[in-house]
Amino acid sequence: MNRTNQSTIIKEAINSYLDKGVTDKQDIYTKVVDELGVPRPTVRRVARDLRTELLQKIQILQSDMPKATVATTEEDE
């Protein structure tokens, strides 16, 4: 399994546990390691990459919010 596919599978597993309501980071890591049989440092690296991607998406979405607020205010006047 190449690194890209492995990362994608690990991200899906992490998201699956988050969707199921698991909130303890160490518990998620342990479950992913047990389920997929990948080394823990790999799971931690992929989790870091996932956090970075999500934060970038959040920043993009937040950057539009003030513009939308300003546009709405201008339209109301």
N, C-alpha and C positions, 0 to 999 in steps of 0.2 A: 504494500500500500504506500503510495507516495505521500509526501508531506501535505500537499494541498488537500487531497482526499481525507487524510487522517485528521487534519485540522477541521475540516467541514463536519466530519462525523463527531468529533469531540465537541464542537460548538453546538451541534444539534442535541447531543446528550446533555450538555450543561443547560441549554434552554429548556429541555424537557423536564429536568428536575426543578428548575425555577418555576415552570408552569404548574408543576404538581404541588408547589407551595414549600419546597425545601428552601430554607433561608440561611442555613449555616454553610459558609463557604467550604470549610474543611470537610463537612459531611458530603457536599456535592462532589468535591475532588475525590474522596474515597469511593463513592458510588460509581463515578465515571471510570476510575482506575479498575475497580472490580468488574464492572460491566464490559469494558472494552479491552482490558488487559494491556493498557499502555502505561508507560512510566509516569509517575506523579509529576516530575518536573515538566514533562510534555503537556500535561493537563493544565498546570499552572501557567505555562507560556501561552497556551491557546486561550485560557481565561483572560490573561492580560491583553492579548490581541482583541478579544471580544469586547472587553471593557473600553479599549481605545476606540474601536469602531463605533460602539454605541454612543460614547461621549462626543465623537465627531458629528454623528447624526443629530444628536440633541443640540449641539452648538449651531448647526445649520438651521434647524427648526426654530431655535430661539432667536437667531439673528433676524428672522422675518417678522417676529412678533412686534417689535417697536414700530416698524414700518407700517404694519397693518393698523396699529393703533393710531399713528399719526394720520394716515390716509382717512380713517374713519372720522377722526376729529375734524379734519379739513372739510370733509363732505358735509358734516353736520352744520358747519358755519355758513 
